[in-house]
């Protein structure tokens, strides 16, 4: 990757077929589901709704389900999901102009 040539912000690595290394996607959106896992992916409510429940165990269960789906998709070699997922930020919203407030549990 190069900051001066496209793709500027790639999230996949190419495979090295001569030594048997497959391609890998290292940024998978896991905010509400395992994005790219296909139709079998479980979709959860957004972080604002999860936070409104004040149920800490629901966060752990969501993480368990999404991590299992990422592993299954990766092991099968189907879909566009990698093993490295990123989800909601943990910081509170300090400025409403941030623009991605729906991805934060906030206060």
NORVENQUI-V477496 format. One record per residue. RES is the residue in one small letter. PHI is phi in whole degrees, -180 to 180 (none if undefined). PSI is psi in degrees with one decimal (999 if undefined). NEAR is the number of other C-alpha atoms within 10 Angstrom. Layout:
res->RES phi->PHI psi->PSI near->NEAR
res->RES phi->PHI psi->PSI near->NEAR
This chain:
res->x phi->none psi->146.4 near->12
res->x phi->-134 psi->137.8 near->9
res->x phi->-71 psi->-8.8 near->8
res->x phi->-110 psi->-7.7 near->7
res->x phi->-128 psi->142.8 near->8
res->x phi->-66 psi->150.7 near->9
res->x phi->-75 psi->133.5 near->10
res->x phi->-72 psi->-35.9 near->10
res->x phi->-133 psi->71.7 near->10
res->x phi->-77 psi->152.9 near->12
res->x phi->-128 psi->16.5 near->13
res->x phi->-130 psi->151.5 near->14
res->x phi->-112 psi->147.1 near->12
res->x phi->-78 psi->154.5 near->10
res->x phi->-76 psi->154.6 near->12
res->x phi->-117 psi->89.8 near->10
res->x phi->-66 psi->-31.4 near->9
res->x phi->-66 psi->-22.3 near->6
res->x phi->-118 psi->8.0 near->7
res->x phi->79 psi->25.1 near->8
res->x phi->-96 psi->121.1 near->10
res->x phi->-77 psi->167.0 near->11
res->x phi->-69 psi->159.6 near->13
res->x phi->-143 psi->135.6 near->17
res->x phi->-104 psi->121.3 near->17
res->x phi->-110 psi->12.1 near->16
res->x phi->-136 psi->105.5 near->17
res->x phi->-120 psi->127.4 near->21
res->x phi->-70 psi->122.7 near->17
res->x phi->-127 psi->31.7 near->22
res->x phi->-68 psi->-48.3 near->23
res->x phi->-121 psi->-16.3 near->18
res->x phi->-162 psi->176.1 near->24
res->x phi->-85 psi->87.1 near->30
res->x phi->-60 psi->132.5 near->23
res->x phi->92 psi->-2.8 near->18
res->x phi->-80 psi->-9.5 near->23
res->x phi->99 psi->-167.6 near->14
res->x phi->-68 psi->-19.5 near->9
res->x phi->-80 psi->-2.0 near->10
res->x phi->-74 psi->134.6 near->17
res->x phi->-80 psi->132.7 near->15
res->x phi->-105 psi->127.1 near->15
res->x phi->-106 psi->167.6 near->16
res->x phi->-69 psi->163.8 near->11
res->x phi->-71 psi->167.5 near->16
res->x phi->-59 psi->-34.3 near->21
res->x phi->-62 psi->-42.4 near->16
res->x phi->-71 psi->-36.5 near->13
res->x phi->-63 psi->-42.7 near->17
res->x phi->-67 psi->-34.5 near->16
res->x phi->-66 psi->-20.3 near->11
res->x phi->-79 psi->-19.4 near->9
res->x phi->54 psi->30.1 near->10
res->x phi->-109 psi->99.8 near->10
res->x phi->-66 psi->-33.5 near->10
res->x phi->-68 psi->-25.9 near->9
res->x phi->-66 psi->-32.6 near->13
res->x phi->-65 psi->-41.9 near->13
res->x phi->-66 psi->-41.8 near->11
res->x phi->-65 psi->-40.2 near->11
res->x phi->-61 psi->-45.8 near->20
res->x phi->-62 psi->-38.3 near->17
res->x phi->-65 psi->-44.6 near->11
res->x phi->-66 psi->-47.4 near->15
res->x phi->-65 psi->-41.0 near->24
res->x phi->-66 psi->-36.3 near->18
res->x phi->-65 psi->-41.4 near->14
res->x phi->-66 psi->-37.2 near->22
res->x phi->-64 psi->-43.1 near->25
res->x phi->-65 psi->-43.5 near->16
res->x phi->-62 psi->-47.3 near->15
res->x phi->-62 psi->-41.9 near->22
res->x phi->-67 psi->-43.3 near->18
res->x phi->-66 psi->-35.6 near->11
res->x phi->-77 psi->-22.6 near->8
res->x phi->76 psi->22.1 near->13
res->x phi->-107 psi->155.4 near->12
res->x phi->79 psi->-175.6 near->14
res->x phi->-118 psi->38.0 near->18
res->x phi->-110 psi->135.6 near->26
res->x phi->-101 psi->-178.0 near->25
res->x phi->-87 psi->-12.8 near->20
res->x phi->-98 psi->107.9 near->15
res->x phi->-108 psi->151.2 near->19
res->x phi->-129 psi->137.6 near->13
res->x phi->-125 psi->-146.6 near->16
res->x phi->-68 psi->149.3 near->19
res->x phi->-70 psi->160.3 near->15
res->x phi->-105 psi->-7.5 near->11
res->x phi->-78 psi->152.1 near->10
res->x phi->-77 psi->159.7 near->11
res->x phi->-79 psi->117.6 near->16
res->x phi->-106 psi->-16.5 near->10
res->x phi->-141 psi->115.6 near->8
res->x phi->-65 psi->-12.1 near->8
res->x phi->-80 psi->0.0 near->8
res->x phi->-55 psi->-40.8 near->8
res->x phi->94 psi->-17.3 near->8
res->x phi->-122 psi->37.8 near->11
res->x phi->-62 psi->-26.9 near->18
res->x phi->-70 psi->-12.0 near->14
res->x phi->-94 psi->4.6 near->16
res->x phi->-117 psi->136.3 near->21
res->x phi->-66 psi->-37.5 near->19
res->x phi->56 psi->-160.4 near->17
res->x phi->-118 psi->999 near->10
